[in-house]
């Protein structure tokens, strides 16, 4: 396969009946139009450049991309993350803003019990049994 240079960091490759354009992110020039791609670079300097330069021009820019940019700008990230690490960070931030009721929304009691460690489940059962026993006690005289 021959990579035919089109521009710095940009190559065309003839494949079957068509052409595939290949972008080598680390080779793209540090220019405004390349900033979004540099967010995914494995070079710290390019990620820093992208985080400080990228501007959102459309409301259609994806939420994950904006969360990635927000993360880079707020955390002073030292090295690029994998997409899974970014997703994990976004999940953690989202969960930290939710109430317990919101976190449990859509789950059945059985769903919750299935993921509980045995010690916590045993304590939950003891606590529920105490509460049940107290609610079934006949009222004492004078109350």
Secondary structure, DSSP 8 states (H G I E B T S, - for coil): --EEEEETTEEEEEETTEEEEEE-GGGS-S-GGGHHHHTT-SSHHHHHHHHHH-----TTS-HHHHHHHHHHHHHT-SS---HHHHHHHHHHHHHHHS-HHHHHTT--HHHHHHTS-HHHHHHHHHHHHHHHHHHHS---TT-
